[in-house]
Amino acid sequence: MNYLSTRGAGAGERHTFSDILLGGLAKDGGLYLPAAYPRVSADELTRWRTLPYADLAFEILSKFCDDIPAEDLRALTRKTYTAATYCNVRDDESAAQITPLKTLGTENDAPLALLELSNGPTLAFKDMAMQLIGNLFEYALAKHGETLNILGATSGDTGSAAEYAMRGKQGIRVFMLSPHKKMSAFQTAQMYSLQDPNIFNLAVEGVFDDAQDIVKAVSNDHAFKAKYKIGTVNSINWARVVAQVVYYFKGYFAATKSNDERVSFTVPSGNFGNVCAGHIARMMGLPIEKLVVATNENDVLDEFFRTGIYRVRKAAETYHTSSPSMDISKASNFERFVFDLLGRDPARVLQLFRDVEEKGGFDLAASGDFARVKEFGFVSGSSNHDSRVETIRDVFQRYDTMIDTHTADGVKVAREHLQAGIPMIVLETAQPIKFGETIREALLREPERPAAFSGLEALPQRFEVVPADVQRVKDFIVANTGA
Ligand SMILES: *Cc1c(COP(=O)(O)O)cnc(C)c1O
């Protein structure tokens, strides 16, 4: 499998999966994609239907990472996708499913279900990919006798998923910046209670953007970055996207009896990483009817799928909402879909994303390309705080099921796109305990807390408070890498 950049640089070069695993953007600023999507045969679909999650993951991933020896890849997926890791389930018997399907009911003659993606260590769907990344990174680094220092900034979900994926891994350290005293007590405890010596929590005296700016400044110091082997695990990482393709297959098999049936998925979206994986599953031949993009008040993506206009939001127009993991001003994986939408024309992708940088967006409404959005199955909708609260309440009363704020955005928008006879699967991206304030507002009761998390906030915490100062952060990295 060869990988290319959406912006076309180095078109003649070969990039294997391992070549791009530890990197981020391609050198022309584009994103990596396979030179062609592997197609899944009818025989494979039949054979895969009954596979356990780890073996399904092996079958799918082996099409994309054919440079990793099969026995190694199989060992990696089996080590990653275990019932012990994805144990924070509603029903005990479903842990073995890794991503159990929870049927809600039938609405407008369409079966409605949740695909539980948040039963991992940090109770959010990012664990699905990040746990695999932790094992892949450790494997790749050991092969070449290398080490990696992951530097990141987080306002919650991504940072904790990265830390739980990298804790105790050979050759890897994590330096995670978070805004001091700005996260919820639960999120803070989740990250800061980790005692692993390779995990460093830096509580920055400032807001999330200050932390983010420090990470950018350190990454732009190329000499420092090279000397201290600084890397990232942000959402544009190709391995993260491809790991997410697996649960679309798993969800499809759980919701259907035969491969003649079609299903639709609704995806609570921010950076377009999750739904991009759904797009890839569809391109591989999985019988997906619709991919429903659900946004919150930050509706950059909904606006595009309704109008053909992609308009990046300014800071003042980017809202802090009660589904905070979808609060984005631009969608960093969107370029991957645009590349396919434009018939894989890198020159036009380059021009459009130059327009994004220079003019803040682009408009495909008048071009024939936008009409093709439907061929790719995409539709969209958005949600707001009131509809989120109302949906949490309604799903609890009607189906005795407590959902988090992001999943509520998904259910709200899914209901606008139901088709008779076609199962609608809403991806459950987090558990309610992470967003307790809105649960209390909606249900006047405490969110459900998985047993493993009782007393979390009382555990001893390990973190370092630092001023919002690039040099102080660099000094900390130098002092703790022994380089
Ligand atoms: C990250 C996240 C999302 C958004 O996923 P994208 O891949 O960025 O579109 C939605 N819900 C939750 C809970 C998340 O953590």
The ligand as a Gaussian input file, in Angstrom:
#p B3LYP/6-31G(d) Opt

LIG

0 1
 C      -13.233000      13.983000      19.673000
 C      -14.670000      13.798000      19.985000
 C      -15.674000      13.999000      19.001000
 C      -15.364000      14.502000      17.612000
 O      -14.665000      13.566000      16.824000
 P      -13.924000      14.026000      15.494000
 O      -13.166000      12.837000      15.049000
 O      -13.025000      15.153000      15.889000
 O      -14.964000      14.460000      14.506000
 C      -16.994000      13.745000      19.347000
 N      -17.322000      13.331000      20.598000
 C      -16.382000      13.146000      21.552000
 C      -16.827000      12.720000      22.904000
 C      -15.031000      13.351000      21.284000
 O      -14.113000      13.166000      22.250000

